[in-house]
Amino acid sequence: MAMAMPLRWVAVVAAAVAAAMALDNGLARTPPMGWLHWERFLCATDCRGDPRRCVSEQLFVEMADRMAAEGWRDAGYEFLCIDDCWMAPTRDERGRLRADPERFPGGIRRLADYVHSKGLKLGIYSDVGNRTCAGFPGSYDHYDLDAQTFASWGVDLLKFDGCNCGSLELLAEGYRRMSLALNKTGRSIVYACEWPFYLRPVQQLVIGNFGLSWDQSVTQMAMWAIMAAPLFMSNDLRHISPEAKCLLQNKEVIAINQDPLGKQGYQILKDKNFELWERPLSGQAYAVAVLNQQEIGGPQNFTFSLTFLGSGLACNPACSVRQVLPASRDWGVYSWISSLSVGVNPTGTVLLKVMAL
């Protein structure tokens, strides 16, 4: 099942959110949303042989254009993020990171200005160690300098990776030092720390990319909403199906993901191939996901009592139920002792919103 793929991008944004709240700086109050190149474009650097896939200034300009013109920005996807492989092989004569001059001829500052002109924000990538995961210069022993460099370029988010660090102590110390360095710049920069030991579920959304069936695409969108995970797409917005676009821009799902109560969802029941998840929402509501992990066969029904939800309080004395995914429709009003029977496709998920009456 493709949903069990290794989770390379594991940004511990929960920690970043907690830090932001402690600082009261207004950043990352809800899960960040945007686009990031890694899962779709990896470390493609051959701009002459494959210019449409190359990690370059042109790629990000084209994605910024699409995000502004085709509803992505208006749906909430505001960050356009550069991942690994943007750097030149060495730092400059003053010890500063620099973009590859052939692939980013205008440098990151010019790209940031262009992204900002589209009403978007720019994210960039570095590593806590002496080398990035792909072998480019890391930030070890350059934390203050790199933070100042990113701020001078107009960067709005830093994805900070954890490769080539050497020890857990150095890893933790490097994350701490970069946090302090970013704060000292005076610029508002979202800090997304990637922990290299794969904490689930924070991975890029690969909906509209390759490898997922439609039901698995619905599952990824539903579960990322339930678990308040960042919604960072990694696909080619120049070539995306209307169905994938509609799913990624679904206003009801995004509203669940971005719910201001800020509570993460959790599993409340597991029965054979089924998992039942809930997430408390503002306004005395709950998001509920029914996930079918079976990979073969046809749709299966899962029946559960509404007394399971909200420790028995979600539907007390009654509630309305609306299906959000895979298609939106109202299910009606139920009492707290009612049961729901949900039909779910293999590897699929049904996402519901339950509202107290």
N, C-alpha and C positions, 0 to 999 in steps of 0.2 A: 504494500500500500504506500503510495507516494507520500502520504502525510507523515510517514515515519522516517523521512529522509534526515540525514545529519543536519543539525541546526548550526550553520556556520556563524550567522550573524546573531549573536546572543547579547545584545546590548542590555545591560542591567539598568533599564530606564526606570524601574521601580525605585532603585537607589537614587537615581538622578532626580526623580520627582520628590522623594523624601527630602533630599538635600535642598531642592528648590523651595519647598515649603518651609524648611527650617530657616532659610535665608530670607523668606518672604520677598523674593525677587520677581514673582509673577510668571516664572517660566515653567513650562511643562505641567500646568495644572491638570490637563487632560492628556491622554496619550498623543505624542507627536504623530503627524501624518505627512506623508510625502512620497518621494521617489528616490531610489538608490540603485546604483548601477550593478552591484556585484553579482547577484544570482543570474542575471540575464547576460551580462557582458564580461564577467570575470576579469582577467588581466590581459585583455586583447590590446596589443600595442602596435600592431602592424597597420598603420594608417594607409600605407600605399597599397598593400595587398588586399585589405578588407576595410575600406574607409567607413562603411556604414556600421561596423561593429567596434571600431577602434575607440578606446577610452581617450577622448580628446575634447578640446574646447567645443568643437563642432557638435559632438554628440549632446553635450549639455545645453548648448544653445537651442538645438532642435527640440529637446525634451522640454525646455522652458517655454518655447513657443507653443507646444502642444498643451502643456499644463494650463497656460493662460487662456488659450483659445477654445479648448474643448471641454470646459467645465470642471477640470480637476482642481484647480485653485479654488473655485467657488464651492466645491464640495468639501473643502477643508484640507486638501493635500497641498500644504504650503512650503514644505522643505524640498529642495532639489539637492541631493547629496552625492558627493564624490566619494568613492570608496578607495581601496588600495590601488596602487600603480599609477598615480597621477604625478609622482615626483620625478625629478631628474635623478640619475644614479648617485650623485654626490651633492653635498651642500655647497653653497657659494663661498666666495673668499672670506665672507664675514661670518661664516658658520650657519647661515640661515637655510632653511628648507626652500626649495624652489621647484616650480612646476617644470616638467619636461618641455624644453623650449620649442621642439618641433610639434608636439601634440597640443600644447597650450601656448601658442605664439604670443598671446596678449597677457599671459600670466593670470593668476587667480583674481587679482584685483579687478581686471577688466571683465572677467566672467561674473564676478560678484555684482558689479555695477549693472550688467545686463540682466541678471536674474532679478535683482531688486527692481529694475525698471518694469518688470512683468508682474510686480506685486507678490513675488515669491521670496524665499529665504534660501541662502546657500549653506549646505553642510559640507564638511571636509573630513578627511581621515588621517589619523596618525597612529603610532604604536608606542606603548609604554617601554618597550625594549630598545635595543640598539639597532634592530632591523624590523621592518614590517613583516607580515606573514609571507609576502611575495618577495622579500629581500631588498626592499628600498630603505633609505635611511629612516631610522626610528627616532623617537624623541628622548631616549635615555640621556640624562645629564644635560638636556637642552630644554627642559620643561618651560622655564620662564621665557626664553628666547622664542620658542615655538608658539607659545600662547600669545605673545606680543605680535608675532608675525601674522598669526591668524586674525587677530583683532584688527591689525592695520590693513588687512585685505578686505575686511567687511564680512568675515565669516559669521554665521549665525548658529551653527551647531558643529560640535566636534564628536565624531565617532572615534573612540580611543581603544585600540585593540590590545591584546595581551600576549602576543607572540614574542619569542626570543628574549625572555626576561631573566631566566635563570633560577628564580626561586619565588615562593609565595610571598616572602617578606619584601623582596624588591618589587614585586607586582603591586602589593598593597601600598607600599611607600610611593611608587610611581604614580598610582592613581590619585593618592592624596596630594602629592606635589603639583600635579597638573591641575587639580581642582583649585588649589590655592593660586596657582599662576593665572588661570582663567579669570578668577575673581579680581585679581590685581589689575587686569587690563582695563576694567571699567566698562567693558562692552558686554551686553547681554548675549551670552553664548550657551545654548543648551549643551549639557555634558552627558554624552551617552557612553558609558563605560562598558566595554565588551569583556565579559569574563570567559576565559578560555576553557572552562570545564563544563560548558554547555548546560546552562540553566534554561529550562523550557518556560514559555513557549515562544519567546521573541525571535521571530525569523521574518525575513522579507516575505511579503505576499507575492506569490508567483502566479496568481490568477492572470490569465491572458498570456502566459508564457508557455512553457512546454512541460509535460509530465503529469499534469493533473486532469482527471476526468471532470465532467461538470459537477457530479456529486461531491467530489473531493474539493473542488473550488468553493462550493457552497459551504462545506465543512470548514475550510480554512477561514472564510470570511466570518462565519457564525462564531467559531470558537475564539477568534481573535477579538471579536466584540465582547463575548462573555468574559474573557480573561483580561480585558482592558489593556491589551497589547498594543504597542505602536503599529500604526497602519502605514508601513513603508512598502510601496510596490517595487518590484524589480521585474520589469517587462519592457517591451518595446512599444511605447505609446504611438509610434508611427504606424504600427501594424497590430491592432488589437480588435477583436471581434466586438460587435455591438452587444452581445450577451455578456461578455466579460466586463465591458465598460459599464453596463447597467448594474451588474452585481457590485463592482467596486465603488460606484457612485450612489448606491442605494441609501437614501436619506434616513430610513428607519434604522438600518443596521449601524450606520455611522453615528446616529444619535445615541444608540445604546453604548457604542464604544466610547463616545465622548461625554457620557453622562456626568454631570458636575458633582454628583455624590462621591465619585472617585473610588468606589470599592471594587476590588477584583473579584471575579467569580470563582466558584469552587465546585467540586464534584460532591453531590449529596447521595448518590446511589449508583451502584454498579451491579448489573444483573446479566450474567453471561456476556453476550456481545454488546450490550447496551450500557451507555453511561448517561446519567441524568445530572445536569449542571444547572446552577442558578447564580444570578448576580443581582444583588440589591441595587435598585435604581432610585433616583429622586422621585418625589411625588407618590410614595407608598406603592411603588411598582417593582416588579422583578422581571428580569430577562431569564428565560429558561431554554436550555438546549438539550435535545435528545439526540445523541450520537450513536450511530450503528456502526460498529467496527468490523462487522462481517464483510468479507471481500467478494463473496460469490452468492449466487442465488438471486431471488427477487426481493421486493420490499417486505419488511417484517413489521408487525405491530408491537408496540411497547405500551403497556398500560400502567399508570401510576396514580396514586391518590394525591389530590391537591393538598392534603394535610402534610405531605412531605415538604412543601414549599414554605420558606421563611419560618421554619420551626413551627409550622402550623398556623402562622399569622397572616400569610400572604393573601388568603382567600376567606378570612374570617370577618364578617359572616358570609360575604360573597365577593366575586370578582368577575371581571370581563377578561376574555382571552382572545388575543389576536396573533395570528401566524404572520411572521415577518419573512422567513425563508423556509423553503425555496421559492414560494410565491406568497404574496400578502393576501390575507383574507381574515375576516372576523369570524370567530368561532362561537361567540355568544357569551351568556352569563352562566356562572356555575356557583354552587354553594361550596363551603369549605370541606364538606365531606364527599364531594363528587370525585369521580375518577376521569382521567383523560386517556384515550387510546390514540396513539400516534403511529402512523405508518411511515417508515423511514427506509430509503433505499440503501443498499450496501455501500459502505464508506461515506454515507451521507449524513446530514444533520437537519433536523427541523428546529428552527429558532422561533420561540414564542415570546410574547410580552404579556405579562399578567398584571392587571391593574385592580387594586382593591376598590370596592364600591362602598 
